[in-house]
């Protein structure tokens, strides 16, 4: 699990705990007297504020990851341009597909920021699959660029192929 996934998982766990606390406090508030309800409402407001801070952290972390993927895409495009024609064609297709997925994900991340409490879970669930799909595409493209060294390169670096000095 990557650092991003670990952080996001921890934030999601905290978010679920806050949701559970809010639900519990709402239940208690329903049976409380007027004074008690006011205290519960203050507590609910505090919990919602904490929840919004967590949502922002999740959103910001995803935005940062998208920026990193954009940098990686630029690097992959540059590497693809230096490849042979066949490799360039294959990689261009992969890069175009990844760009489309990244753009879609960027829209979804933007939607998270605007989503209310009810829509948040739906947006987040849909994004999880899209996120994993894009991550897989990046891994596949990265492995495509890891080509073994040619025999010629190996020979150039071996002791046997080096010219021996003439005395």
PyMOL commands that set and color helices and strands:
alter all, ss='L'
color gray80, all
select helices_A, chain A and resi 3-30+34-82+85-114+117-145+151-157
alter helices_A, ss='H'
color red, helices_A
deselect
rebuild
show_as cartoon
